[in-house]
Amino acid sequence: AFVCTRSMMTPGNDSDFNYFLSELRVNSECAFGEMIRRWGILWRPLEMHFLRRAHVIACCIRLHNFCVDRRLLIEEELMADEDE
């Protein structure tokens, strides 16, 4: 699909590739953790038709991105700020 050039990172024994891959994985896991905290539908297993799950998850991701773009806080963070 892509021509292997010097500027393309590929897996292997290259520690730089492994570092960047690990960094991306950690960021993705943090985003999913925030999304799960924000949307109650994700607090338990999705008990719905299998094909519908992808639409529900995609909707949660879009809503999460909307909130992040507008810097909307998660309710727990708002409550903690009020306590201080």
MMTF fields as JSON, N, C-alpha, C and O atoms, coordinates in Angstrom:
{
  "mmtfVersion": "1.0.0",
  "mmtfProducer": "UNKNOWN",
  "numBonds": 335,
  "numAtoms": 336,
  "numGroups": 84,
  "numChains": 1,
  "numModels": 1,
  "chainsPerModel": [1],
  "groupsPerChain": [84],
  "chainIdList": ["A"],
  "bondAtomList": [4, 2, 8, 6, 12, 10, 16, 14, 20, 18, 24, 22, 28, 26, 32, 30, 36, 34, 40, 38, 44, 42, 48, 46, 52, 50, 56, 54, 60, 58, 64, 62, 68, 66, 72, 70, 76, 74, 80, 78, 84, 82, 88, 86, 92, 90, 96, 94, 100, 98, 104, 102, 108, 106, 112, 110, 116, 114, 120, 118, 124, 122, 128, 126, 132, 130, 136, 134, 140, 138, 144, 142, 148, 146, 152, 150, 156, 154, 160, 158, 164, 162, 168, 166, 172, 170, 176, 174, 180, 178, 184, 182, 188, 186, 192, 190, 196, 194, 200, 198, 204, 202, 208, 206, 212, 210, 216, 214, 220, 218, 224, 222, 228, 226, 232, 230, 236, 234, 240, 238, 244, 242, 248, 246, 252, 250, 256, 254, 260, 258, 264, 262, 268, 266, 272, 270, 276, 274, 280, 278, 284, 282, 288, 286, 292, 290, 296, 294, 300, 298, 304, 302, 308, 306, 312, 310, 316, 314, 320, 318, 324, 322, 328, 326, 332, 330],
  "bondOrderList": [1, 1, 1, 1, 1, 1, 1, 1, 1, 1, 1, 1, 1, 1, 1, 1, 1, 1, 1, 1, 1, 1, 1, 1, 1, 1, 1, 1, 1, 1, 1, 1, 1, 1, 1, 1, 1, 1, 1, 1, 1, 1, 1, 1, 1, 1, 1, 1, 1, 1, 1, 1, 1, 1, 1, 1, 1, 1, 1, 1, 1, 1, 1, 1, 1, 1, 1, 1, 1, 1, 1, 1, 1, 1, 1, 1, 1, 1, 1, 1, 1, 1, 1],
  "groupList": [{"groupName": "ALA", "atomNameList": ["N", "CA", "C", "O"], "elementList": ["N", "C", "C", "O"], "formalChargeList": [0, 0, 0, 0], "bondAtomList": [1, 0, 2, 1, 3, 2], "bondOrderList": [1, 1, 2], "singleLetterCode": "A", "chemCompType": "L-PEPTIDE LINKING"}, {"groupName": "PHE", "atomNameList": ["N", "CA", "C", "O"], "elementList": ["N", "C", "C", "O"], "formalChargeList": [0, 0, 0, 0], "bondAtomList": [1, 0, 2, 1, 3, 2], "bondOrderList": [1, 1, 2], "singleLetterCode": "F", "chemCompType": "L-PEPTIDE LINKING"}, {"groupName": "VAL", "atomNameList": ["N", "CA", "C", "O"], "elementList": ["N", "C", "C", "O"], "formalChargeList": [0, 0, 0, 0], "bondAtomList": [1, 0, 2, 1, 3, 2], "bondOrderList": [1, 1, 2], "singleLetterCode": "V", "chemCompType": "L-PEPTIDE LINKING"}, {"groupName": "CYS", "atomNameList": ["N", "CA", "C", "O"], "elementList": ["N", "C", "C", "O"], "formalChargeList": [0, 0, 0, 0], "bondAtomList": [1, 0, 2, 1, 3, 2], "bondOrderList": [1, 1, 2], "singleLetterCode": "C", "chemCompType": "L-PEPTIDE LINKING"}, {"groupName": "THR", "atomNameList": ["N", "CA", "C", "O"], "elementList": ["N", "C", "C", "O"], "formalChargeList": [0, 0, 0, 0], "bondAtomList": [1, 0, 2, 1, 3, 2], "bondOrderList": [1, 1, 2], "singleLetterCode": "T", "chemCompType": "L-PEPTIDE LINKING"}, {"groupName": "ARG", "atomNameList": ["N", "CA", "C", "O"], "elementList": ["N", "C", "C", "O"], "formalChargeList": [0, 0, 0, 0], "bondAtomList": [1, 0, 2, 1, 3, 2], "bondOrderList": [1, 1, 2], "singleLetterCode": "R", "chemCompType": "L-PEPTIDE LINKING"}, {"groupName": "SER", "atomNameList": ["N", "CA", "C", "O"], "elementList": ["N", "C", "C", "O"], "formalChargeList": [0, 0, 0, 0], "bondAtomList": [1, 0, 2, 1, 3, 2], "bondOrderList": [1, 1, 2], "singleLetterCode": "S", "chemCompType": "L-PEPTIDE LINKING"}, {"groupName": "MET", "atomNameList": ["N", "CA", "C", "O"], "elementList": ["N", "C", "C", "O"], "formalChargeList": [0, 0, 0, 0], "bondAtomList": [1, 0, 2, 1, 3, 2], "bondOrderList": [1, 1, 2], "singleLetterCode": "M", "chemCompType": "L-PEPTIDE LINKING"}, {"groupName": "PRO", "atomNameList": ["N", "CA", "C", "O"], "elementList": ["N", "C", "C", "O"], "formalChargeList": [0, 0, 0, 0], "bondAtomList": [1, 0, 2, 1, 3, 2], "bondOrderList": [1, 1, 2], "singleLetterCode": "P", "chemCompType": "L-PEPTIDE LINKING"}, {"groupName": "GLY", "atomNameList": ["N", "CA", "C", "O"], "elementList": ["N", "C", "C", "O"], "formalChargeList": [0, 0, 0, 0], "bondAtomList": [1, 0, 2, 1, 3, 2], "bondOrderList": [1, 1, 2], "singleLetterCode": "G", "chemCompType": "PEPTIDE LINKING"}, {"groupName": "ASN", "atomNameList": ["N", "CA", "C", "O"], "elementList": ["N", "C", "C", "O"], "formalChargeList": [0, 0, 0, 0], "bondAtomList": [1, 0, 2, 1, 3, 2], "bondOrderList": [1, 1, 2], "singleLetterCode": "N", "chemCompType": "L-PEPTIDE LINKING"}, {"groupName": "ASP", "atomNameList": ["N", "CA", "C", "O"], "elementList": ["N", "C", "C", "O"], "formalChargeList": [0, 0, 0, 0], "bondAtomList": [1, 0, 2, 1, 3, 2], "bondOrderList": [1, 1, 2], "singleLetterCode": "D", "chemCompType": "L-PEPTIDE LINKING"}, {"groupName": "TYR", "atomNameList": ["N", "CA", "C", "O"], "elementList": ["N", "C", "C", "O"], "formalChargeList": [0, 0, 0, 0], "bondAtomList": [1, 0, 2, 1, 3, 2], "bondOrderList": [1, 1, 2], "singleLetterCode": "Y", "chemCompType": "L-PEPTIDE LINKING"}, {"groupName": "LEU", "atomNameList": ["N", "CA", "C", "O"], "elementList": ["N", "C", "C", "O"], "formalChargeList": [0, 0, 0, 0], "bondAtomList": [1, 0, 2, 1, 3, 2], "bondOrderList": [1, 1, 2], "singleLetterCode": "L", "chemCompType": "L-PEPTIDE LINKING"}, {"groupName": "GLU", "atomNameList": ["N", "CA", "C", "O"], "elementList": ["N", "C", "C", "O"], "formalChargeList": [0, 0, 0, 0], "bondAtomList": [1, 0, 2, 1, 3, 2], "bondOrderList": [1, 1, 2], "singleLetterCode": "E", "chemCompType": "L-PEPTIDE LINKING"}, {"groupName": "ILE", "atomNameList": ["N", "CA", "C", "O"], "elementList": ["N", "C", "C", "O"], "formalChargeList": [0, 0, 0, 0], "bondAtomList": [1, 0, 2, 1, 3, 2], "bondOrderList": [1, 1, 2], "singleLetterCode": "I", "chemCompType": "L-PEPTIDE LINKING"}, {"groupName": "TRP", "atomNameList": ["N", "CA", "C", "O"], "elementList": ["N", "C", "C", "O"], "formalChargeList": [0, 0, 0, 0], "bondAtomList": [1, 0, 2, 1, 3, 2], "bondOrderList": [1, 1, 2], "singleLetterCode": "W", "chemCompType": "L-PEPTIDE LINKING"}, {"groupName": "HIS", "atomNameList": ["N", "CA", "C", "O"], "elementList": ["N", "C", "C", "O"], "formalChargeList": [0, 0, 0, 0], "bondAtomList": [1, 0, 2, 1, 3, 2], "bondOrderList": [1, 1, 2], "singleLetterCode": "H", "chemCompType": "L-PEPTIDE LINKING"}],
  "groupTypeList": [0, 1, 2, 3, 4, 5, 6, 7, 7, 4, 8, 9, 10, 11, 6, 11, 1, 10, 12, 1, 13, 6, 14, 13, 5, 2, 10, 6, 14, 3, 0, 1, 9, 14, 7, 15, 5, 5, 16, 9, 15, 13, 16, 5, 8, 13, 14, 7, 17, 1, 13, 5, 5, 0, 17, 2, 15, 0, 3, 3, 15, 5, 13, 17, 10, 1, 3, 2, 11, 5, 5, 13, 13, 15, 14, 14, 14, 13, 7, 0, 11, 14, 11, 14],
  "groupIdList": [1, 2, 3, 4, 5, 6, 7, 8, 9, 10, 11, 12, 13, 14, 15, 16, 17, 18, 19, 20, 21, 22, 23, 24, 25, 26, 27, 28, 29, 30, 31, 32, 33, 34, 35, 36, 37, 38, 39, 40, 41, 42, 43, 44, 45, 46, 47, 48, 49, 50, 51, 52, 53, 54, 55, 56, 57, 58, 59, 60, 61, 62, 63, 64, 65, 66, 67, 68, 69, 70, 71, 72, 73, 74, 75, 76, 77, 78, 79, 80, 81, 82, 83, 84],
  "secStructList": [7, 7, 7, 7, 7, 6, 6, 1, 7, 7, 1, 1, 1, 7, 2, 2, 2, 2, 2, 2, 2, 2, 2, 2, 2, 2, 2, 2, 2, 2, 2, 2, 2, 2, 2, 2, 2, 2, 7, 4, 4, 4, 4, 1, 7, 7, 7, 1, 7, 2, 2, 2, 2, 2, 2, 2, 2, 2, 2, 2, 2, 2, 2, 2, 2, 2, 2, 2, 2, 6, 6, 7, 7, 7, 2, 2, 2, 2, 2, 2, 2, 2, 2, 7],
  "xCoordList": [0.813, 0.0, 0.869, 0.547, 1.969, 2.862, 4.27, 4.68, 4.994, 6.384, 7.22, 7.093, 8.062, 8.891, 10.07, 10.987, 10.035, 11.111, 11.772, 11.326, 12.836, 13.56, 12.697, 12.904, 11.736, 10.926, 9.738, 9.074, 9.465, 8.337, 8.815, 9.801, 8.092, 8.43, 7.776, 6.606, 8.532, 8.014, 8.324, 9.284, 7.52, 7.799, 9.059, 9.529, 9.585, 10.793, 11.541, 10.935, 12.837, 13.663, 13.922, 14.714, 13.264, 13.46, 12.75, 11.523, 13.517, 12.92, 12.115, 11.178, 12.466, 11.688, 10.263, 9.313, 10.112, 8.781, 7.982, 6.824, 8.597, 7.899, 7.501, 6.425, 8.353, 8.048, 6.829, 5.899, 6.829, 5.711, 4.423, 3.35, 4.519, 3.344, 2.776, 1.56, 3.653, 3.214, 2.573, 1.562, 3.145, 2.594, 1.195, 0.304, 1.0, -0.317, -1.322, -2.48, -0.878, -1.774, -2.223, -3.4, -1.312, -1.653, -2.652, -3.62, -2.432, -3.365, -4.746, -5.756, -4.798, -6.085, -6.798, -8.008, -6.055, -6.663, -7.203, -8.265, -6.481, -6.958, -8.242, -9.17, -8.295, -9.492, -10.686, -11.788, -10.477, -11.574, -12.001, -13.192, -11.051, -11.395, -12.255, -13.233, -11.894, -12.699, -14.084, -15.084, -14.128, -15.408, -16.329, -17.529, -15.773, -16.574, -17.086, -18.233, -16.243, -16.695, -17.798, -18.703, -17.733, -18.678, -20.039, -21.063, -20.087, -21.345, -21.759, -21.112, -22.848, -23.346, -23.719, -23.717, -24.039, -24.408, -23.233, -23.43, -22.014, -20.82, -20.375, -19.35, -21.119, -20.757, -21.074, -20.636, -21.816, -22.19, -22.156, -22.07, -22.222, -22.204, -23.367, -24.475, -23.096, -24.129, -25.031, -24.636, -26.224, -27.173, -28.132, -29.26, -27.663, -28.453, -27.962, -26.965, -28.672, -28.296, -26.86, -26.45, -26.108, -24.676, -24.377, -23.466, -25.13, -24.858, -25.149, -24.595, -26.006, -26.344, -25.249, -25.146, -24.434, -23.391, -22.401, -21.984, -22.024, -21.056, -21.591, -20.839, -22.886, -23.484, -23.507, -23.249, -23.814, -23.861, -22.461, -22.299, -21.46, -20.083, -19.605, -18.958, -19.913, -19.524, -20.182, -19.552, -21.426, -22.128, -21.46, -21.272, -21.1, -20.421, -19.076, -18.703, -18.357, -17.065, -17.266, -16.525, -18.256, -18.51, -18.918, -18.454, -19.785, -20.193, -19.015, -18.883, -18.164, -16.975, -16.068, -15.588, -15.835, -14.992, -15.612, -14.898, -16.933, -17.635, -17.366, -17.049, -17.496, -17.275, -15.822, -15.552, -14.897, -13.475, -13.151, -12.431, -13.675, -13.417, -13.931, -13.324, -15.036, -15.627, -15.231, -15.752, -14.299, -13.76, -14.848, -14.794, -15.824, -16.877, -16.343, -15.802, -16.493, -15.953, -16.906, -18.11, -16.342, -17.138, -17.791, -17.189, -18.989, -19.766, -18.984, -19.088, -18.2, -17.417, -16.411, -16.195, -15.797, -14.825, -15.518, -14.969, -16.718, -17.482, -17.824, -17.724, -18.226, -18.586, -17.365, -17.476, -16.199, -14.974, -14.562, -14.065, -14.765, -14.439, -15.341, -14.898, -16.611, -17.548, -17.183, -17.394, -16.63, -16.255, -15.066, -14.931, -14.211, -12.997, -13.248, -12.315],
  "yCoordList": [-1.176, 0.0, 1.256, 2.226, 1.252, 2.399, 1.964, 0.84, 2.842, 2.576, 2.784, 3.807, 1.832, 1.922, 2.857, 2.512, 4.022, 4.997, 5.241, 4.72, 6.035, 6.318, 7.097, 6.997, 7.867, 8.682, 7.921, 8.437, 6.715, 5.93, 5.055, 4.328, 5.141, 4.31, 2.942, 2.841, 1.911, 0.553, -0.193, 0.147, -1.209, -1.967, -2.796, -3.053, -3.201, -4.012, -3.802, -3.666, -3.776, -3.58, -2.108, -1.771, -1.238, 0.189, 0.686, 0.638, 1.163, 1.607, 2.896, 3.146, 3.72, 4.933, 4.591, 5.2, 3.611, 3.193, 2.698, 3.077, 1.852, 1.301, 2.401, 2.335, 3.405, 4.515, 5.287, 5.544, 5.658, 6.431, 5.619, 6.158, 4.339, 3.476, 3.392, 3.45, 3.255, 3.189, 4.514, 4.512, 5.625, 6.932, 7.112, 7.634, 6.686, 6.777, 5.88, 6.257, 4.687, 3.754, 4.328, 4.228, 4.925, 5.508, 6.645, 6.741, 7.505, 8.605, 8.073, 8.616, 7.023, 6.433, 5.853, 6.022, 5.175, 4.592, 5.679, 5.51, 6.785, 7.898, 8.492, 8.805, 8.648, 9.197, 8.271, 8.741, 6.957, 6.018, 6.06, 5.956, 6.21, 6.312, 7.535, 7.447, 8.686, 9.892, 9.718, 10.142, 9.088, 8.895, 7.992, 8.247, 6.96, 6.043, 6.757, 6.553, 7.599, 8.357, 9.335, 9.573, 9.898, 10.937, 10.348, 10.945, 9.22, 8.69, 7.439, 6.396, 7.553, 6.469, 5.204, 4.122, 5.321, 4.122, 3.155, 1.963, 3.659, 2.818, 2.26, 1.582, 2.527, 2.031, 0.556, -0.057, -0.009, -1.426, -2.015, -1.267, -3.327, -3.927, -3.41, -3.204, -3.208, -2.742, -3.911, -4.795, -3.913, -4.992, -4.545, -4.135, -4.631, -4.249, -5.07, -5.785, -4.954, -5.679, -5.332, -4.175, -6.331, -6.181, -5.052, -4.255, -4.98, -3.967, -2.552, -1.583, -2.435, -1.115, -0.564, 0.65, -1.444, -1.024, -0.068, 0.91, -0.339, 0.519, 1.938, 2.902, 2.073, 3.405, 4.126, 5.327, 3.392, 3.992, 4.458, 5.561, 3.619, 3.976, 5.157, 6.063, 5.159, 6.28, 7.576, 8.633, 7.502, 8.68, 9.176, 10.381, 8.274, 8.671, 9.331, 10.309, 8.808, 9.391, 10.794, 11.71, 10.97, 12.305, 13.3, 14.44, 12.866, 13.742, 14.075, 15.209, 13.09, 13.313, 14.353, 15.272, 14.207, 15.167, 16.561, 17.556, 16.637, 17.917, 18.582, 19.769, 17.811, 18.346, 18.76, 19.794, 17.97, 18.298, 19.568, 20.435, 19.685, 20.873, 22.137, 23.2, 22.034, 23.2, 23.305, 24.136, 22.446, 22.437, 22.265, 22.886, 21.424, 21.121, 20.073, 19.05, 20.326, 19.426, 18.283, 18.375, 17.208, 16.085, 16.509, 17.26, 16.05, 16.479, 16.312, 17.158, 15.235, 15.008, 16.136, 16.564, 16.619, 17.706, 19.0, 19.779, 19.218, 20.409, 20.369, 21.385, 19.203, 19.077, 19.262, 19.856, 18.769, 18.932, 20.39, 20.846, 21.142, 22.564, 23.346, 24.312, 22.932, 23.615, 23.397, 24.277, 22.213, 21.89, 22.709, 22.954, 23.134, 23.861, 25.268, 25.997],
  "zCoordList": [0.0, 0.0, 0.0, -0.686, 0.761, 0.813, 0.434, 0.723, -0.202, -0.542, 0.711, 1.383, 1.023, 2.211, 1.936, 1.191, 2.537, 2.37, 3.719, 4.741, 3.718, 4.962, 5.956, 7.165, 5.457, 6.348, 6.952, 7.852, 6.475, 7.002, 8.157, 8.039, 9.279, 10.434, 10.269, 9.9, 10.542, 10.443, 11.737, 12.429, 12.073, 13.292, 13.141, 12.033, 14.254, 14.251, 15.538, 16.601, 15.453, 16.639, 16.919, 17.799, 16.18, 16.317, 17.577, 17.657, 18.558, 19.815, 19.629, 20.387, 18.631, 18.373, 17.976, 18.468, 17.08, 16.646, 17.84, 18.016, 18.664, 19.826, 20.809, 21.404, 20.986, 21.882, 21.382, 22.147, 20.101, 19.553, 19.546, 19.818, 19.241, 19.271, 20.683, 20.867, 21.685, 23.068, 23.496, 24.199, 23.084, 23.427, 22.841, 23.511, 21.604, 20.981, 21.682, 21.863, 22.077, 22.768, 24.101, 24.449, 24.85, 26.149, 25.966, 26.721, 24.975, 24.714, 24.351, 24.798, 23.549, 23.168, 24.387, 24.539, 25.251, 26.444, 27.375, 27.974, 27.498, 28.335, 27.764, 28.51, 26.439, 25.808, 26.032, 26.315, 25.909, 26.157, 27.618, 27.913, 28.536, 29.957, 30.242, 30.985, 29.652, 29.825, 29.228, 29.807, 28.06, 27.378, 28.208, 28.305, 28.793, 29.608, 30.856, 31.254, 31.485, 32.653, 32.292, 33.092, 31.107, 30.693, 30.32, 30.653, 29.653, 29.108, 29.858, 29.758, 30.61, 31.456, 30.715, 31.301, 29.431, 28.675, 28.57, 28.331, 28.748, 28.639, 29.988, 30.055, 31.066, 32.388, 32.571, 33.546, 31.66, 31.748, 30.336, 29.362, 30.211, 28.866, 28.01, 28.505, 26.74, 25.813, 25.448, 24.688, 25.983, 25.718, 24.633, 24.906, 23.395, 22.235, 21.05, 21.142, 19.949, 18.744, 18.369, 18.455, 17.956, 17.697, 16.704, 16.931, 15.619, 14.597, 15.09, 14.569, 16.081, 16.611, 17.525, 17.706, 18.099, 19.027, 18.374, 18.995, 17.135, 16.446, 16.317, 16.459, 16.048, 15.93, 17.283, 17.356, 18.343, 19.676, 20.091, 20.612, 19.859, 20.217, 19.379, 19.904, 18.086, 17.224, 17.695, 17.673, 18.115, 18.631, 19.909, 20.073, 20.812, 22.047, 21.74, 22.388, 20.769, 20.387, 19.84, 20.195, 18.983, 18.423, 19.503, 19.513, 20.409, 21.504, 22.416, 22.877, 22.674, 23.493, 22.83, 23.493, 21.528, 20.805, 20.829, 20.954, 20.711, 20.785, 22.137, 22.199, 23.213, 24.561, 24.766, 25.377, 24.267, 24.409, 23.622, 24.117, 22.406, 21.585, 22.258, 22.127, 22.971, 23.63, 25.1, 25.844, 25.496, 26.858, 27.92, 28.981, 27.625, 28.6, 29.568, 29.146, 30.852, 31.864, 32.156, 31.92, 32.672, 33.137, 34.452, 35.22, 34.72, 35.89, 37.19, 38.078, 37.322, 38.539, 38.752, 39.886, 37.679, 37.781, 38.209, 38.987, 37.698, 38.08, 39.563, 40.252, 40.056, 41.456, 42.344, 43.416, 41.925, 42.702, 42.77, 43.8, 41.664, 41.646, 42.598, 43.219, 42.717, 43.605, 45.067, 45.901, 45.382, 46.758, 47.236, 48.435, 46.332, 46.706, 47.056, 47.39]
}
